[in-house]
């Protein structure tokens, strides 16, 4: 387990130094490979990741049906995650699924059926986020996104974006706690905390 985490961290550091010309604009999309590594590294610092004796961590990638932007972003991220299917996070295998939802009820049903531990949410209607996060908080499903504004607006928990031309992990600590996460202080020192 420690070896897998070390490899993720070493790979992340390498990618951080190899990425150039990123702008401070939080809407700049980080390359999917770097985004996946940073998210998986962040997840490794969640002390509550291992729940109920599970042997796998289920990460759902959700997109809004009939939104080509949302679907494209989800498919790229999902395909990138497939490279990590044999990796372990805190001793857990990573299981992923891709799902397009039309309504919040669709989202809830799939998350429950697949026993999602985490939900990566691509571009969606902001009006849906309040109901989605009400559900994820009730079910202890950690939310992740590539859209920093969703984290800053006190909706989702983790986002990867750019700040001062460098990739950054943004953490809405209140949202993460409400979703059942318990991040190690080492992670809290390096993440950009949003309150």
C-alpha positions as CSV (number, residue, x, y, z in Angstrom):
1,X,0.0,0.0,0.0
2,X,2.7,2.5,1.0
3,X,4.6,1.6,-2.2
4,X,1.6,2.4,-4.4
5,X,1.1,5.7,-2.6
6,X,4.7,6.6,-3.1
7,X,4.5,5.8,-6.8
8,X,1.4,8.0,-7.1
9,X,3.2,10.9,-5.3
10,X,6.4,10.5,-7.3
11,X,4.4,10.4,-10.5
12,X,2.4,13.4,-9.4
13,X,5.5,15.4,-8.6
14,X,7.0,14.6,-12.0
15,X,3.8,15.7,-13.8
16,X,3.7,18.9,-11.8
17,X,7.1,19.9,-13.0
18,X,6.4,18.8,-16.6
19,X,3.2,20.8,-17.0
20,X,3.8,24.3,-18.4
21,X,1.8,27.3,-19.6
22,X,-1.2,26.8,-17.3
23,X,-3.1,30.0,-16.5
24,X,-4.4,31.1,-13.1
25,X,-7.9,31.0,-14.6
26,X,-9.7,28.3,-12.6
27,X,-11.6,27.3,-15.7
28,X,-8.4,26.1,-17.4
29,X,-8.7,22.3,-17.7
30,X,-5.8,20.4,-16.3
31,X,-4.6,17.5,-18.5
32,X,-6.6,14.4,-17.5
33,X,-3.6,12.3,-16.6
34,X,-2.4,14.9,-14.1
35,X,-5.9,15.5,-12.8
36,X,-6.4,11.7,-12.2
37,X,-3.1,11.4,-10.4
38,X,-3.8,14.4,-8.2
39,X,-7.2,13.2,-7.3
40,X,-6.0,9.7,-6.5
41,X,-3.2,11.1,-4.4
42,X,-5.8,13.3,-2.5
43,X,-8.0,10.3,-1.9
44,X,-5.1,8.4,-0.3
45,X,-5.1,11.0,2.5
46,X,-8.7,10.3,3.5
47,X,-8.5,8.3,6.7
48,X,-12.2,7.3,6.2
49,X,-11.6,5.8,2.7
50,X,-11.7,2.2,4.1
51,X,-15.2,1.6,5.2
52,X,-17.0,-1.5,6.4
53,X,-14.2,-3.9,5.5
54,X,-14.5,-3.2,1.8
55,X,-11.7,-4.4,-0.5
56,X,-12.4,-1.9,-3.3
57,X,-13.0,1.8,-3.7
58,X,-15.8,2.6,-6.1
59,X,-15.5,5.9,-8.0
60,X,-18.4,6.8,-10.3
61,X,-17.8,9.3,-13.2
62,X,-21.2,11.1,-13.7
63,X,-22.1,13.3,-16.7
64,X,-25.3,15.1,-17.6
65,X,-27.0,13.4,-20.6
66,X,-27.7,15.6,-23.6
67,X,-24.7,17.7,-22.7
68,X,-21.8,17.0,-25.1
69,X,-19.4,19.1,-22.9
70,X,-20.3,17.0,-19.8
71,X,-20.1,13.7,-21.6
72,X,-16.8,14.5,-23.3
73,X,-15.2,15.5,-20.1
74,X,-16.5,12.4,-18.3
75,X,-15.3,10.0,-21.0
76,X,-11.8,11.5,-21.1
77,X,-11.5,11.3,-17.3
78,X,-13.0,7.8,-17.2
79,X,-10.6,6.5,-19.9
80,X,-7.7,8.1,-18.0
81,X,-8.7,6.4,-14.8
82,X,-8.7,3.0,-16.5
83,X,-4.9,3.1,-16.4
84,X,-5.1,2.9,-12.6
85,X,-7.4,-0.1,-12.3
86,X,-4.6,-2.3,-10.9
87,X,-3.4,0.4,-8.4
88,X,-4.3,0.4,-4.8
89,X,-5.3,3.3,-2.6
90,X,-5.0,2.6,1.1
91,X,-5.0,-1.1,0.2
92,X,-8.2,-0.8,-1.8
93,X,-8.6,-1.7,-5.5
94,X,-10.0,1.1,-7.6
95,X,-13.3,0.3,-9.4
96,X,-14.8,2.9,-11.7
97,X,-18.0,3.3,-13.7
98,X,-19.3,5.8,-16.2
99,X,-22.9,7.0,-16.1
100,X,-25.0,9.6,-17.8
101,X,-28.0,10.9,-15.8
102,X,-30.9,12.9,-16.8
103,X,-32.4,13.6,-13.4
104,X,-31.1,13.6,-9.8
105,X,-33.2,10.5,-9.2
106,X,-31.1,8.8,-12.0
107,X,-27.9,9.9,-10.3
108,X,-29.1,8.6,-6.9
109,X,-30.2,5.3,-8.2
110,X,-26.9,4.5,-10.0
111,X,-24.8,5.7,-7.1
112,X,-26.7,3.4,-4.7
113,X,-26.8,0.4,-7.1
114,X,-23.0,0.7,-7.7
115,X,-22.2,1.4,-4.0
116,X,-20.3,4.5,-5.0
117,X,-17.8,5.8,-2.5
118,X,-17.0,8.8,-4.6
119,X,-18.6,10.7,-7.5
120,X,-16.7,12.6,-10.1
121,X,-19.2,15.2,-11.4
122,X,-18.6,16.9,-14.8
123,X,-20.3,20.0,-16.1
124,X,-23.9,20.0,-14.9
125,X,-26.7,22.4,-14.2
126,X,-26.0,24.2,-10.9
127,X,-29.6,23.8,-10.0
128,X,-29.1,20.1,-9.7
129,X,-26.0,20.4,-7.5
130,X,-27.9,21.3,-4.3
131,X,-30.0,18.1,-4.5
132,X,-27.0,16.0,-5.6
133,X,-24.9,17.2,-2.6
134,X,-27.8,16.7,-0.2
135,X,-27.8,13.0,-1.3
136,X,-24.0,12.6,-1.3
137,X,-23.8,14.0,2.2
138,X,-26.5,11.7,3.4
139,X,-24.9,8.7,1.8
140,X,-21.2,9.7,2.6
141,X,-20.2,9.8,-1.1
142,X,-17.2,12.1,-1.6
143,X,-17.7,14.5,-4.5
144,X,-14.9,15.4,-6.9
145,X,-14.9,17.6,-10.0
146,X,-12.7,19.4,-12.5
147,X,-14.7,22.6,-12.0
148,X,-13.2,24.7,-9.2
149,X,-16.2,26.9,-9.0
150,X,-18.3,24.0,-7.8
151,X,-16.0,23.6,-4.8
152,X,-15.7,27.4,-4.2
153,X,-19.5,27.7,-4.2
154,X,-19.7,25.3,-1.2
155,X,-21.2,22.5,-3.2
156,X,-18.6,19.8,-4.1
157,X,-15.6,18.7,-2.0
158,X,-12.5,18.3,-4.2
159,X,-11.4,19.9,-7.5
160,X,-8.2,20.1,-9.5
161,X,-7.5,23.4,-11.1
162,X,-4.7,25.9,-11.8
163,X,-3.4,28.7,-9.6
164,X,-0.4,30.9,-10.4
165,X,0.3,28.7,-13.4
166,X,0.5,25.5,-11.3
167,X,-1.9,22.7,-10.9
168,X,-3.6,22.8,-7.5
169,X,-6.0,20.6,-5.4
170,X,-8.9,22.6,-4.0
171,X,-10.7,21.2,-0.9
172,X,-13.9,22.5,0.5
173,X,-13.3,21.2,4.0
174,X,-16.9,21.7,5.2
175,X,-18.3,19.8,2.2
176,X,-15.7,17.0,2.6
177,X,-16.5,16.6,6.3
178,X,-20.3,16.6,5.5
179,X,-19.6,13.8,3.0
180,X,-17.8,11.7,5.7
181,X,-14.1,12.4,4.7
182,X,-11.4,12.8,7.3
183,X,-8.3,14.1,5.6
184,X,-4.8,13.8,7.1
185,X,-3.2,17.0,8.2
186,X,-0.4,16.5,5.7
187,X,-2.9,16.8,2.9
188,X,-4.6,19.8,4.5
189,X,-1.2,21.7,4.5
190,X,-0.8,21.3,0.7
191,X,-4.4,21.7,-0.5
192,X,-6.0,25.0,-1.2
193,X,-8.7,25.0,1.5
194,X,-12.0,26.6,0.6
195,X,-14.3,27.6,3.4
